[in-house]
Amino acid sequence: MNIHVIEPLGVSQSAMNQFQLSFKERGHTVKVYRDRTEDPNEIVKRCSGADIVVIANLPFPDSVVNALPGLKMLAVAFTGTDHIALDACREKGITVCNASGYSSISVAELTVGFIIDLMRNITKLDPAARKGGTRTGFQGFDIAGKTIGIIGTGAIGLRVAKLLSSFDVNLVAYSRSEKDEARTYGVTYTSLDTLLKESDIVTLHVPLTGETKGLIDAGKINLMKDSACIVNCARGPVINSEDLAAALREKRIAGAALDVFDTEPPLPSDNPFLSLDNVILTPHIAFATEEAFIRRLEIIETDITAFLEGNPVNIVV
C-alpha cells in the first residue's frame, strides 16, 4: 500500500521516521510532506497514487475526494471531521478513521486554564504589571462555590468535570447521553436552558453537527446571568458569533474565552471579538501539545494497521 502523509503532524523528525519505518518494514511505502497547503489542486497532487492518505485538519472537500478514485482510506489525525466531505467518502467507499481521544487531556486543561483566567484576570494582569500597574481594578473571583455548566460530556467534557471536581464547585451538565462517570465527579444532569440560567461559567464540548451548529444563539445567551462567562474549546460555529459578540459588547454576559472561531486563524481584522476587552482569544491551540501530537501519531498508526489487517477501528464512515 502507498501511504501519503500530506501535511505536517507536529511531531519530531525522529518520531516521523519511526512511523515511516514501521510501515516500510511491512512492505508499504510512506511519503511524507513537510509543509501545509490548502490548495485543492495541490492536495490532489499530493494524494495521487495513494491508497491511504493521512491528514490532520486540512480541508478535504468533495472536489478532492472525487478526484481520487484509488483512495481506500483517509486517516484523520484529528478528532473532529467536519472539514471532510464525509458523504462523498461514503459514496466512494473510502474508509475514514479519526484519532478520537488524542487531545482530550490537552483541551480539558486549556479549558480549566481559561476558567481560571476569566475569574482571576491573568491575561489582563500581565501587561498591567509590565507597565508598572497594580492590582487596582483587577479584583477577581474564587472558582470555589461557583456553578459550572458543561455542555457535552464526551471524553473531553468528562475530563473537564474530573479536573474541576477538585475546585469545590457545583457541576451541572447537559448532554445527548448521560454518563455515570460524570456523576462520580459530582455532575448533575439538567436541561440546556436550566444549565444556562444557573451557571456562572458555561463550557462547550460538543462536535459540530447540523444539530449543534448555532446551539448557543441570542435566545440562549439571554438566559445566562449578566455575571456569567462562556468558554468554547469545541468548534466555533456551535456559538452564533454575532450574537455572542453583541452580548459581550452590551455586557449582557461578563466575559468569554474562545479558542475556536467560524474560520481558522489567522482572524480577519474585522472579526468582532478583536475589539472587545472582555474576551480571551487563542488561535485554535487547545489540542496542540507535544504529548497530544505523539498520541495522535500512535493512534493513526493503529488505525492504519487495523485497516490493513481488515479490522478497521475508530471508524467515522
C-alpha positions in Angstrom: 0.0 0.0 0.0 1.1 3.6 -0.7 0.6 5.8 2.4 0.9 9.6 1.9 1.1 12.0 4.9 0.1 15.2 3.1 0.6 17.8 5.9 2.9 18.1 9.0 1.7 16.4 12.1 3.7 18.4 14.6 6.0 15.6 15.8 9.7 15.4 15.8 11.6 14.1 12.8 12.7 11.0 14.7 9.0 10.2 15.6 8.0 10.6 11.9 11.0 8.5 10.8 9.9 5.7 13.1 6.3 5.9 11.8 7.7 5.5 8.2 9.9 2.7 9.2 7.2 0.7 10.9 5.2 0.5 7.7 8.2 0.2 5.3 9.3 -2.9 7.3 5.9 -4.4 6.4 6.3 -3.7 2.7 4.4 -0.5 2.4 5.7 2.9 1.0 5.3 6.1 3.0 5.6 9.5 1.5 5.7 12.5 3.9 5.1 16.2 3.0 6.6 18.6 5.5 4.7 21.7 4.6 1.0 22.6 4.5 -1.2 23.7 1.6 -4.9 24.2 1.4 -4.9 24.5 -2.4 -7.3 21.7 -3.6 -5.2 21.1 -6.8 -2.0 20.6 -4.8 -3.8 18.4 -2.3 -5.0 16.2 -5.2 -1.4 16.0 -6.4 -0.1 15.0 -3.0 -2.7 12.3 -2.8 -2.1 11.0 -6.3 -1.2 7.3 -6.3 -2.0 6.9 -2.6 -4.1 4.1 -1.2 -4.1 5.7 2.3 -3.9 9.4 3.0 -3.1 10.9 6.4 -4.3 14.4 7.2 -5.0 16.4 10.3 -7.4 19.4 10.0 -6.6 20.1 6.3 -9.8 20.7 4.3 -10.8 17.7 2.2 -13.8 18.7 0.1 -15.9 16.9 -2.4 -13.7 18.1 -5.3 -10.7 16.4 -3.7 -12.5 13.1 -2.9 -14.0 12.8 -6.3 -10.5 13.3 -7.9 -9.0 10.3 -6.1 -10.6 7.1 -7.5 -7.9 4.9 -6.0 -8.1 6.2 -2.4 -9.1 3.5 0.0 -8.6 5.0 3.4 -8.4 8.5 5.0 -6.6 8.5 8.3 -7.5 11.7 10.1 -5.0 12.8 12.8 -7.8 14.9 14.4 -10.9 14.3 16.5 -13.4 16.4 14.5 -14.2 15.5 10.9 -16.4 18.4 9.9 -13.6 19.5 7.5 -14.0 16.4 5.4 -16.6 15.6 2.7 -17.8 12.5 4.6 -20.8 11.9 2.3 -18.5 11.8 -0.7 -16.2 9.4 1.1 -19.1 7.2 1.9 -20.3 7.2 -1.7 -16.8 6.3 -2.9 -16.3 3.5 -0.4 -13.5 5.3 1.3 -13.0 4.3 5.0 -12.5 7.4 7.2 -10.9 6.8 10.7 -10.0 9.5 13.2 -7.7 9.9 16.2 -10.5 10.2 18.7 -9.3 11.0 22.2 -5.8 12.1 21.4 -6.3 15.6 22.7 -8.9 15.1 25.5 -6.4 15.9 28.2 -4.9 18.9 26.3 -8.3 20.5 25.5 -9.6 19.9 29.1 -6.5 21.5 30.6 -6.8 24.6 28.5 -10.5 24.8 29.3 -9.6 24.9 33.0 -6.9 27.5 32.3 -9.5 29.7 30.6 -11.8 29.4 33.6 -9.1 30.4 36.0 -8.1 33.3 33.7 -11.6 34.6 33.4 -12.0 34.5 37.2 -8.6 36.0 38.0 -7.7 38.3 35.1 -4.3 36.7 34.4 -4.2 37.7 30.8 -5.0 41.4 31.7 -2.7 41.5 34.7 0.5 40.5 32.8 0.6 43.6 30.6 -0.6 45.8 33.6 2.3 44.6 35.7 4.8 45.1 32.9 3.6 48.7 32.6 4.1 49.4 36.3 0.4 48.9 37.2 -1.0 47.5 40.4 -4.0 45.2 41.3 -6.4 48.1 41.3 -9.4 47.4 39.2 -8.5 43.7 38.8 -10.1 42.1 41.8 -11.3 38.7 40.7 -13.4 35.9 41.9 -12.9 32.5 43.6 -13.8 29.5 41.4 -14.9 27.6 44.6 -18.6 27.8 45.1 -19.4 28.7 41.5 -21.8 26.7 39.3 -20.1 25.4 36.2 -22.2 24.1 33.3 -20.6 21.6 31.0 -22.3 21.2 27.6 -21.4 17.8 26.2 -20.0 15.0 28.4 -18.0 13.1 25.9 -14.3 12.3 26.6 -13.3 16.0 26.8 -16.3 17.1 28.9 -15.7 14.2 31.3 -12.1 15.2 31.7 -13.1 18.8 32.4 -15.5 17.5 35.0 -12.8 15.4 36.6 -10.4 18.4 36.8 -13.0 20.8 38.1 -14.2 18.3 40.8 -11.2 19.3 42.9 -12.2 23.0 42.9 -15.2 22.7 45.2 -17.7 23.8 42.6 -21.2 22.8 41.7 -21.1 20.9 38.4 -24.1 20.7 36.1 -24.2 19.2 32.6 -26.3 18.9 29.5 -25.5 16.1 27.0 -27.1 14.0 24.4 -26.3 10.9 26.6 -25.8 10.9 30.3 -22.7 9.2 31.8 -22.4 7.5 35.1 -18.7 8.5 35.2 -19.8 12.2 35.2 -21.9 11.6 38.3 -18.8 10.2 40.1 -17.3 13.7 39.7 -20.4 15.3 41.2 -22.1 16.2 38.0 -25.9 16.7 37.9 -27.6 16.5 34.6 -30.2 19.0 33.6 -31.8 20.7 30.6 -29.8 23.1 28.5 -32.0 26.1 29.5 -31.6 25.3 33.2 -27.9 25.0 32.8 -27.6 28.3 31.1 -29.8 30.1 33.7 -27.9 28.6 36.7 -24.3 28.6 35.6 -21.7 31.1 36.5 -19.4 29.6 33.8 -20.5 27.6 30.8 -18.1 25.5 28.8 -18.8 23.8 25.5 -17.6 20.3 24.5 -19.7 19.1 21.6 -18.9 18.2 18.0 -20.0 20.4 15.1 -23.1 18.8 13.5 -26.3 20.1 12.0 -27.9 19.7 15.4 -25.2 21.7 17.3 -24.5 24.5 14.8 -25.7 27.7 16.4 -26.7 25.8 19.5 -25.9 28.9 21.6 -27.6 31.9 20.0 -29.0 35.2 21.3 -32.0 33.5 22.8 -29.8 31.1 24.8 -27.3 33.7 25.8 -30.1 35.9 27.1 -30.9 33.1 29.6 -27.5 33.5 31.2 -26.6 35.7 34.2 -25.1 39.0 33.4 -22.2 37.9 35.6 -21.6 34.7 33.7 -18.8 33.7 31.3 -18.7 31.3 28.4 -15.8 29.1 27.2 -15.6 27.5 23.8 -12.8 25.0 23.0 -15.1 22.9 20.8 -16.0 24.3 17.4 -16.6 27.9 16.6 -20.0 27.6 14.9 -21.6 25.9 17.8 -22.0 29.5 19.1 -23.5 32.2 16.9 -20.5 34.6 16.8 -22.5 37.7 16.0 -24.9 37.1 18.9 -22.1 36.4 21.3 -20.1 39.5 20.2 -23.2 41.6 20.7 -23.8 40.2 24.2 -20.2 40.8 25.2 -20.3 44.3 23.8 -23.5 45.2 25.6 -22.3 43.5 28.8 -25.3 41.1 28.8 -22.7 38.5 29.9 -19.4 39.2 31.7 -16.9 37.5 29.5 -15.8 34.7 27.2 -12.7 32.7 26.3 -12.5 31.4 22.8 -10.1 29.0 21.1 -12.2 28.4 18.1 -14.0 30.6 15.5 -16.1 30.5 12.4 -13.0 30.3 10.4 -9.5 29.0 11.2 -7.0 31.7 12.4 -5.5 34.0 11.5 -8.6 36.0 12.3 -9.6 38.7 9.8 -9.1 42.3 11.0 -12.9 42.8 11.1 -13.6 39.9 13.5 -15.8 41.4 16.1 -14.1 39.8 19.0 -10.8 41.6 18.3 -12.2 44.9 19.6 -13.6 43.5 22.8 -11.8 43.7 26.1 -13.9 41.1 27.9 -12.9 38.1 25.8 -9.8 36.0 25.8 -8.7 34.7 22.4 -6.3 31.9 21.5 -5.6 30.8 17.9 -7.1 27.2 18.0 -4.4 25.7 20.1 -6.3 23.7 22.7 -5.4 20.4 21.1 -1.8 21.3 20.4 0.7 19.9 22.9 3.7 17.7 22.3 2.1 14.8 24.2 -1.1 15.1 22.2 0.7 15.1 18.9 2.6 11.9 19.8 -0.7 10.3 21.0 -2.4 11.1 17.7 0.5 9.7 15.7 0.3 6.5 17.7 -3.5 6.3 17.2 -3.1 6.9 13.4 -0.5 4.1 13.2 -3.0 1.8 15.0 -5.8 3.0 12.7 -3.8 2.2 9.5 -2.6 -1.1 10.8 -6.1 -2.2 11.8 -7.4 -1.2 8.3 -4.6 -3.1 6.6 -5.4 -6.2 8.7 -9.1 -5.9 7.7 -10.4 -4.8 11.1 -10.6 -1.0 11.0 -11.1 0.9 14.2 -12.1 4.5 15.1 -14.4 4.4 12.0 -16.2 7.6 11.1 -17.6 6.3 7.8 
